Amino acid sequence: MNTTLQYKDLKDMIDEKLNLLNEKLKNHQDSFNQNPTNWGFVGDLQNISNTLDEVLKSLK
């Protein structure tokens, strides 16, 4: 496989994962709305935010 095809395949896979992340965030929001005093939901998002910061740093 050449680099162009591999790049496209990986880019497509990342796009699919981002779509899945958005779906899961919507479900997470629904769960939070049912229990808005639970700090665990905030901790989940803090962890995800920190992880995304690391991902973004790798794409400079």
PyMOL Python script that loads the backbone (N, CA, C, O; Angstrom):
from pymol import cmd

cmd.read_pdbstr("""\
ATOM      1  N   MET A   1       0.860  -1.182   0.000  1.00  0.00           N
ATOM      2  CA  MET A   1       0.000   0.000   0.000  1.00  0.00           C
ATOM      3  C   MET A   1       0.900   1.237   0.000  1.00  0.00           C
ATOM      4  O   MET A   1       1.905   1.294   0.709  1.00  0.00           O
ATOM      5  N   ASN A   2       0.523   2.206  -0.796  1.00  0.00           N
ATOM      6  CA  ASN A   2       1.337   3.423  -0.836  1.00  0.00           C
ATOM      7  C   ASN A   2       0.885   4.416   0.245  1.00  0.00           C
ATOM      8  O   ASN A   2      -0.141   4.231   0.900  1.00  0.00           O
ATOM      9  N   THR A   3       1.670   5.449   0.402  1.00  0.00           N
ATOM     10  CA  THR A   3       1.397   6.408   1.481  1.00  0.00           C
ATOM     11  C   THR A   3       0.066   7.130   1.294  1.00  0.00           C
ATOM     12  O   THR A   3      -0.621   7.417   2.274  1.00  0.00           O
ATOM     13  N   THR A   4      -0.303   7.425   0.058  1.00  0.00           N
ATOM     14  CA  THR A   4      -1.556   8.140  -0.196  1.00  0.00           C
ATOM     15  C   THR A   4      -2.754   7.308   0.239  1.00  0.00           C
ATOM     16  O   THR A   4      -3.667   7.824   0.883  1.00  0.00           O
ATOM     17  N   LEU A   5      -2.756   6.032  -0.107  1.00  0.00           N
ATOM     18  CA  LEU A   5      -3.868   5.169   0.286  1.00  0.00           C
ATOM     19  C   LEU A   5      -3.898   4.960   1.799  1.00  0.00           C
ATOM     20  O   LEU A   5      -4.965   4.981   2.412  1.00  0.00           O
ATOM     21  N   GLN A   6      -2.742   4.762   2.387  1.00  0.00           N
ATOM     22  CA  GLN A   6      -2.679   4.574   3.837  1.00  0.00           C
ATOM     23  C   GLN A   6      -3.150   5.828   4.570  1.00  0.00           C
ATOM     24  O   GLN A   6      -3.890   5.742   5.550  1.00  0.00           O
ATOM     25  N   TYR A   7      -2.718   6.986   4.088  1.00  0.00           N
ATOM     26  CA  TYR A   7      -3.139   8.259   4.689  1.00  0.00           C
ATOM     27  C   TYR A   7      -4.659   8.387   4.616  1.00  0.00           C
ATOM     28  O   TYR A   7      -5.305   8.716   5.611  1.00  0.00           O
ATOM     29  N   LYS A   8      -5.229   8.125   3.433  1.00  0.00           N
ATOM     30  CA  LYS A   8      -6.676   8.243   3.258  1.00  0.00           C
ATOM     31  C   LYS A   8      -7.408   7.277   4.190  1.00  0.00           C
ATOM     32  O   LYS A   8      -8.377   7.663   4.843  1.00  0.00           O
ATOM     33  N   ASP A   9      -6.955   6.039   4.254  1.00  0.00           N
ATOM     34  CA  ASP A   9      -7.603   5.058   5.127  1.00  0.00           C
ATOM     35  C   ASP A   9      -7.576   5.504   6.591  1.00  0.00           C
ATOM     36  O   ASP A   9      -8.577   5.401   7.299  1.00  0.00           O
ATOM     37  N   LEU A  10      -6.431   5.995   7.027  1.00  0.00           N
ATOM     38  CA  LEU A  10      -6.317   6.446   8.418  1.00  0.00           C
ATOM     39  C   LEU A  10      -7.152   7.696   8.670  1.00  0.00           C
ATOM     40  O   LEU A  10      -7.771   7.829   9.725  1.00  0.00           O
ATOM     41  N   LYS A  11      -7.169   8.600   7.713  1.00  0.00           N
ATOM     42  CA  LYS A  11      -7.987   9.818   7.846  1.00  0.00           C
ATOM     43  C   LYS A  11      -9.457   9.452   7.939  1.00  0.00           C
ATOM     44  O   LYS A  11     -10.187  10.003   8.763  1.00  0.00           O
ATOM     45  N   ASP A  12      -9.895   8.522   7.093  1.00  0.00           N
ATOM     46  CA  ASP A  12     -11.292   8.080   7.147  1.00  0.00           C
ATOM     47  C   ASP A  12     -11.617   7.439   8.496  1.00  0.00           C
ATOM     48  O   ASP A  12     -12.694   7.661   9.050  1.00  0.00           O
ATOM     49  N   MET A  13     -10.697   6.654   9.015  1.00  0.00           N
ATOM     50  CA  MET A  13     -10.901   5.995  10.304  1.00  0.00           C
ATOM     51  C   MET A  13     -11.006   7.036  11.424  1.00  0.00           C
ATOM     52  O   MET A  13     -11.834   6.903  12.326  1.00  0.00           O
ATOM     53  N   ILE A  14     -10.174   8.057  11.361  1.00  0.00           N
ATOM     54  CA  ILE A  14     -10.225   9.120  12.359  1.00  0.00           C
ATOM     55  C   ILE A  14     -11.553   9.875  12.265  1.00  0.00           C
ATOM     56  O   ILE A  14     -12.156  10.200  13.288  1.00  0.00           O
ATOM     57  N   ASP A  15     -12.005  10.152  11.050  1.00  0.00           N
ATOM     58  CA  ASP A  15     -13.305  10.824  10.885  1.00  0.00           C
ATOM     59  C   ASP A  15     -14.430   9.999  11.502  1.00  0.00           C
ATOM     60  O   ASP A  15     -15.318  10.547  12.155  1.00  0.00           O
ATOM     61  N   GLU A  16     -14.396   8.684  11.299  1.00  0.00           N
ATOM     62  CA  GLU A  16     -15.414   7.815  11.886  1.00  0.00           C
ATOM     63  C   GLU A  16     -15.350   7.854  13.415  1.00  0.00           C
ATOM     64  O   GLU A  16     -16.383   7.883  14.085  1.00  0.00           O
ATOM     65  N   LYS A  17     -14.147   7.855  13.952  1.00  0.00           N
ATOM     66  CA  LYS A  17     -13.991   7.909  15.407  1.00  0.00           C
ATOM     67  C   LYS A  17     -14.474   9.241  15.969  1.00  0.00           C
ATOM     68  O   LYS A  17     -15.047   9.284  17.058  1.00  0.00           O
ATOM     69  N   LEU A  18     -14.247  10.323  15.236  1.00  0.00           N
ATOM     70  CA  LEU A  18     -14.740  11.622  15.690  1.00  0.00           C
ATOM     71  C   LEU A  18     -16.266  11.658  15.689  1.00  0.00           C
ATOM     72  O   LEU A  18     -16.876  12.225  16.596  1.00  0.00           O
ATOM     73  N   ASN A  19     -16.877  11.057  14.683  1.00  0.00           N
ATOM     74  CA  ASN A  19     -18.343  10.974  14.661  1.00  0.00           C
ATOM     75  C   ASN A  19     -18.850  10.154  15.838  1.00  0.00           C
ATOM     76  O   ASN A  19     -19.834  10.525  16.477  1.00  0.00           O
ATOM     77  N   LEU A  20     -18.185   9.044  16.125  1.00  0.00           N
ATOM     78  CA  LEU A  20     -18.571   8.212  17.259  1.00  0.00           C
ATOM     79  C   LEU A  20     -18.388   8.971  18.569  1.00  0.00           C
ATOM     80  O   LEU A  20     -19.223   8.868  19.468  1.00  0.00           O
ATOM     81  N   LEU A  21     -17.306   9.727  18.681  1.00  0.00           N
ATOM     82  CA  LEU A  21     -17.076  10.540  19.878  1.00  0.00           C
ATOM     83  C   LEU A  21     -18.229  11.515  20.091  1.00  0.00           C
ATOM     84  O   LEU A  21     -18.709  11.670  21.214  1.00  0.00           O
ATOM     85  N   ASN A  22     -18.670  12.167  19.035  1.00  0.00           N
ATOM     86  CA  ASN A  22     -19.782  13.116  19.159  1.00  0.00           C
ATOM     87  C   ASN A  22     -21.063  12.420  19.588  1.00  0.00           C
ATOM     88  O   ASN A  22     -21.821  12.966  20.389  1.00  0.00           O
ATOM     89  N   GLU A  23     -21.318  11.216  19.066  1.00  0.00           N
ATOM     90  CA  GLU A  23     -22.495  10.459  19.497  1.00  0.00           C
ATOM     91  C   GLU A  23     -22.392  10.109  20.978  1.00  0.00           C
ATOM     92  O   GLU A  23     -23.364  10.244  21.722  1.00  0.00           O
ATOM     93  N   LYS A  24     -21.227   9.664  21.400  1.00  0.00           N
ATOM     94  CA  LYS A  24     -21.040   9.285  22.798  1.00  0.00           C
ATOM     95  C   LYS A  24     -21.144  10.500  23.713  1.00  0.00           C
ATOM     96  O   LYS A  24     -21.638  10.391  24.835  1.00  0.00           O
ATOM     97  N   LEU A  25     -20.677  11.662  23.239  1.00  0.00           N
ATOM     98  CA  LEU A  25     -20.808  12.881  24.035  1.00  0.00           C
ATOM     99  C   LEU A  25     -22.278  13.261  24.215  1.00  0.00           C
ATOM    100  O   LEU A  25     -22.667  13.747  25.277  1.00  0.00           O
ATOM    101  N   LYS A  26     -23.088  13.043  23.189  1.00  0.00           N
ATOM    102  CA  LYS A  26     -24.527  13.323  23.321  1.00  0.00           C
ATOM    103  C   LYS A  26     -25.147  12.406  24.373  1.00  0.00           C
ATOM    104  O   LYS A  26     -25.943  12.856  25.197  1.00  0.00           O
ATOM    105  N   ASN A  27     -24.786  11.129  24.349  1.00  0.00           N
ATOM    106  CA  ASN A  27     -25.296  10.189  25.350  1.00  0.00           C
ATOM    107  C   ASN A  27     -24.810  10.569  26.749  1.00  0.00           C
ATOM    108  O   ASN A  27     -25.552  10.460  27.725  1.00  0.00           O
ATOM    109  N   HIS A  28     -23.564  11.011  26.831  1.00  0.00           N
ATOM    110  CA  HIS A  28     -22.992  11.438  28.109  1.00  0.00           C
ATOM    111  C   HIS A  28     -23.768  12.638  28.642  1.00  0.00           C
ATOM    112  O   HIS A  28     -24.061  12.721  29.835  1.00  0.00           O
ATOM    113  N   GLN A  29     -24.097  13.566  27.745  1.00  0.00           N
ATOM    114  CA  GLN A  29     -24.876  14.746  28.123  1.00  0.00           C
ATOM    115  C   GLN A  29     -26.242  14.334  28.666  1.00  0.00           C
ATOM    116  O   GLN A  29     -26.710  14.881  29.664  1.00  0.00           O
ATOM    117  N   ASP A  30     -26.878  13.366  28.004  1.00  0.00           N
ATOM    118  CA  ASP A  30     -28.178  12.876  28.481  1.00  0.00           C
ATOM    119  C   ASP A  30     -28.057  12.302  29.886  1.00  0.00           C
ATOM    120  O   ASP A  30     -28.904  12.554  30.743  1.00  0.00           O
ATOM    121  N   SER A  31     -27.002  11.532  30.117  1.00  0.00           N
ATOM    122  CA  SER A  31     -26.794  10.958  31.450  1.00  0.00           C
ATOM    123  C   SER A  31     -26.531  12.049  32.475  1.00  0.00           C
ATOM    124  O   SER A  31     -27.050  11.992  33.590  1.00  0.00           O
ATOM    125  N   PHE A  32     -25.731  13.039  32.107  1.00  0.00           N
ATOM    126  CA  PHE A  32     -25.461  14.161  33.006  1.00  0.00           C
ATOM    127  C   PHE A  32     -26.757  14.904  33.346  1.00  0.00           C
ATOM    128  O   PHE A  32     -26.990  15.277  34.496  1.00  0.00           O
ATOM    129  N   ASN A  33     -27.590  15.111  32.331  1.00  0.00           N
ATOM    130  CA  ASN A  33     -28.845  15.835  32.556  1.00  0.00           C
ATOM    131  C   ASN A  33     -29.732  15.114  33.574  1.00  0.00           C
ATOM    132  O   ASN A  33     -30.520  15.757  34.267  1.00  0.00           O
ATOM    133  N   GLN A  34     -29.615  13.806  33.668  1.00  0.00           N
ATOM    134  CA  GLN A  34     -30.396  13.042  34.632  1.00  0.00           C
ATOM    135  C   GLN A  34     -29.804  13.112  36.035  1.00  0.00           C
ATOM    136  O   GLN A  34     -30.495  12.832  37.016  1.00  0.00           O
ATOM    137  N   ASN A  35     -28.530  13.485  36.136  1.00  0.00           N
ATOM    138  CA  ASN A  35     -27.850  13.538  37.433  1.00  0.00           C
ATOM    139  C   ASN A  35     -26.819  14.675  37.422  1.00  0.00           C
ATOM    140  O   ASN A  35     -25.616  14.422  37.487  1.00  0.00           O
ATOM    141  N   PRO A  36     -27.292  15.928  37.339  1.00  0.00           N
ATOM    142  CA  PRO A  36     -26.389  17.057  37.135  1.00  0.00           C
ATOM    143  C   PRO A  36     -25.516  17.429  38.334  1.00  0.00           C
ATOM    144  O   PRO A  36     -24.686  18.333  38.227  1.00  0.00           O
ATOM    145  N   THR A  37     -25.683  16.765  39.449  1.00  0.00           N
ATOM    146  CA  THR A  37     -24.816  17.063  40.594  1.00  0.00           C
ATOM    147  C   THR A  37     -23.660  16.073  40.708  1.00  0.00           C
ATOM    148  O   THR A  37     -22.841  16.178  41.621  1.00  0.00           O
ATOM    149  N   ASN A  38     -23.591  15.120  39.793  1.00  0.00           N
ATOM    150  CA  ASN A  38     -22.546  14.097  39.823  1.00  0.00           C
ATOM    151  C   ASN A  38     -21.276  14.631  39.162  1.00  0.00           C
ATOM    152  O   ASN A  38     -21.226  14.821  37.947  1.00  0.00           O
ATOM    153  N   TRP A  39     -20.259  14.869  39.976  1.00  0.00           N
ATOM    154  CA  TRP A  39     -19.002  15.414  39.479  1.00  0.00           C
ATOM    155  C   TRP A  39     -18.233  14.427  38.601  1.00  0.00           C
ATOM    156  O   TRP A  39     -17.284  14.817  37.921  1.00  0.00           O
ATOM    157  N   GLY A  40     -18.629  13.164  38.608  1.00  0.00           N
ATOM    158  CA  GLY A  40     -17.972  12.174  37.760  1.00  0.00           C
ATOM    159  C   GLY A  40     -18.076  12.523  36.286  1.00  0.00           C
ATOM    160  O   GLY A  40     -17.150  12.270  35.516  1.00  0.00           O
ATOM    161  N   PHE A  41     -19.199  13.103  35.894  1.00  0.00           N
ATOM    162  CA  PHE A  41     -19.375  13.509  34.499  1.00  0.00           C
ATOM    163  C   PHE A  41     -18.400  14.615  34.118  1.00  0.00           C
ATOM    164  O   PHE A  41     -17.860  14.631  33.012  1.00  0.00           O
ATOM    165  N   VAL A  42     -18.183  15.533  35.047  1.00  0.00           N
ATOM    166  CA  VAL A  42     -17.214  16.607  34.812  1.00  0.00           C
ATOM    167  C   VAL A  42     -15.813  16.016  34.693  1.00  0.00           C
ATOM    168  O   VAL A  42     -15.035  16.421  33.829  1.00  0.00           O
ATOM    169  N   GLY A  43     -15.497  15.063  35.555  1.00  0.00           N
ATOM    170  CA  GLY A  43     -14.198  14.402  35.495  1.00  0.00           C
ATOM    171  C   GLY A  43     -13.988  13.679  34.179  1.00  0.00           C
ATOM    172  O   GLY A  43     -12.892  13.703  33.620  1.00  0.00           O
ATOM    173  N   ASP A  44     -15.040  13.033  33.681  1.00  0.00           N
ATOM    174  CA  ASP A  44     -14.951  12.371  32.375  1.00  0.00           C
ATOM    175  C   ASP A  44     -14.545  13.363  31.295  1.00  0.00           C
ATOM    176  O   ASP A  44     -13.632  13.105  30.511  1.00  0.00           O
ATOM    177  N   LEU A  45     -15.230  14.497  31.263  1.00  0.00           N
ATOM    178  CA  LEU A  45     -14.954  15.488  30.222  1.00  0.00           C
ATOM    179  C   LEU A  45     -13.580  16.127  30.395  1.00  0.00           C
ATOM    180  O   LEU A  45     -12.923  16.458  29.408  1.00  0.00           O
ATOM    181  N   GLN A  46     -13.140  16.303  31.642  1.00  0.00           N
ATOM    182  CA  GLN A  46     -11.803  16.852  31.869  1.00  0.00           C
ATOM    183  C   GLN A  46     -10.745  15.907  31.316  1.00  0.00           C
ATOM    184  O   GLN A  46      -9.783  16.341  30.682  1.00  0.00           O
ATOM    185  N   ASN A  47     -10.927  14.623  31.557  1.00  0.00           N
ATOM    186  CA  ASN A  47      -9.993  13.627  31.049  1.00  0.00           C
ATOM    187  C   ASN A  47      -9.975  13.614  29.519  1.00  0.00           C
ATOM    188  O   ASN A  47      -8.908  13.569  28.906  1.00  0.00           O
ATOM    189  N   ILE A  48     -11.151  13.652  28.912  1.00  0.00           N
ATOM    190  CA  ILE A  48     -11.242  13.674  27.445  1.00  0.00           C
ATOM    191  C   ILE A  48     -10.595  14.936  26.894  1.00  0.00           C
ATOM    192  O   ILE A  48      -9.869  14.879  25.901  1.00  0.00           O
ATOM    193  N   SER A  49     -10.850  16.069  27.527  1.00  0.00           N
ATOM    194  CA  SER A  49     -10.256  17.330  27.082  1.00  0.00           C
ATOM    195  C   SER A  49      -8.731  17.276  27.139  1.00  0.00           C
ATOM    196  O   SER A  49      -8.055  17.725  26.213  1.00  0.00           O
ATOM    197  N   ASN A  50      -8.194  16.728  28.220  1.00  0.00           N
ATOM    198  CA  ASN A  50      -6.739  16.608  28.346  1.00  0.00           C
ATOM    199  C   ASN A  50      -6.160  15.694  27.272  1.00  0.00           C
ATOM    200  O   ASN A  50      -5.108  15.984  26.703  1.00  0.00           O
ATOM    201  N   THR A  51      -6.844  14.601  27.002  1.00  0.00           N
ATOM    202  CA  THR A  51      -6.385  13.671  25.971  1.00  0.00           C
ATOM    203  C   THR A  51      -6.419  14.328  24.599  1.00  0.00           C
ATOM    204  O   THR A  51      -5.490  14.164  23.807  1.00  0.00           O
ATOM    205  N   LEU A  52      -7.485  15.070  24.315  1.00  0.00           N
ATOM    206  CA  LEU A  52      -7.571  15.769  23.039  1.00  0.00           C
ATOM    207  C   LEU A  52      -6.484  16.832  22.894  1.00  0.00           C
ATOM    208  O   LEU A  52      -5.974  17.054  21.796  1.00  0.00           O
ATOM    209  N   ASP A  53      -6.131  17.487  23.997  1.00  0.00           N
ATOM    210  CA  ASP A  53      -5.019  18.449  23.958  1.00  0.00           C
ATOM    211  C   ASP A  53      -3.749  17.768  23.494  1.00  0.00           C
ATOM    212  O   ASP A  53      -3.009  18.328  22.686  1.00  0.00           O
ATOM    213  N   GLU A  54      -3.481  16.561  23.993  1.00  0.00           N
ATOM    214  CA  GLU A  54      -2.284  15.828  23.585  1.00  0.00           C
ATOM    215  C   GLU A  54      -2.344  15.460  22.106  1.00  0.00           C
ATOM    216  O   GLU A  54      -1.341  15.552  21.399  1.00  0.00           O
ATOM    217  N   VAL A  55      -3.515  15.046  21.641  1.00  0.00           N
ATOM    218  CA  VAL A  55      -3.678  14.720  20.223  1.00  0.00           C
ATOM    219  C   VAL A  55      -3.407  15.956  19.379  1.00  0.00           C
ATOM    220  O   VAL A  55      -2.689  15.888  18.381  1.00  0.00           O
ATOM    221  N   LEU A  56      -3.977  17.074  19.775  1.00  0.00           N
ATOM    222  CA  LEU A  56      -3.800  18.308  19.004  1.00  0.00           C
ATOM    223  C   LEU A  56      -2.338  18.745  18.959  1.00  0.00           C
ATOM    224  O   LEU A  56      -1.876  19.259  17.940  1.00  0.00           O
ATOM    225  N   LYS A  57      -1.616  18.546  20.044  1.00  0.00           N
ATOM    226  CA  LYS A  57      -0.191  18.890  20.048  1.00  0.00           C
ATOM    227  C   LYS A  57       0.585  18.082  19.022  1.00  0.00           C
ATOM    228  O   LYS A  57       1.565  18.570  18.461  1.00  0.00           O
ATOM    229  N   SER A  58       0.156  16.851  18.772  1.00  0.00           N
ATOM    230  CA  SER A  58       0.876  15.998  17.830  1.00  0.00           C
ATOM    231  C   SER A  58       0.646  16.396  16.381  1.00  0.00           C
ATOM    232  O   SER A  58       1.347  15.914  15.492  1.00  0.00           O
ATOM    233  N   LEU A  59      -0.315  17.259  16.131  1.00  0.00           N
ATOM    234  CA  LEU A  59      -0.629  17.674  14.753  1.00  0.00           C
ATOM    235  C   LEU A  59      -0.103  19.066  14.404  1.00  0.00           C
ATOM    236  O   LEU A  59      -0.555  19.670  13.431  1.00  0.00           O
ATOM    237  N   LYS A  60       0.822  19.566  15.166  1.00  0.00           N
ATOM    238  CA  LYS A  60       1.380  20.894  14.895  1.00  0.00           C
ATOM    239  C   LYS A  60       2.098  20.929  13.581  1.00  0.00           C
ATOM    240  O   LYS A  60       2.628  21.970  13.195  1.00  0.00           O
TER     241      LYS A  60
END
""", "prot")
cmd.dss("prot")
cmd.show_as("cartoon", "prot")
cmd.util.cbc("prot")
cmd.orient("prot")
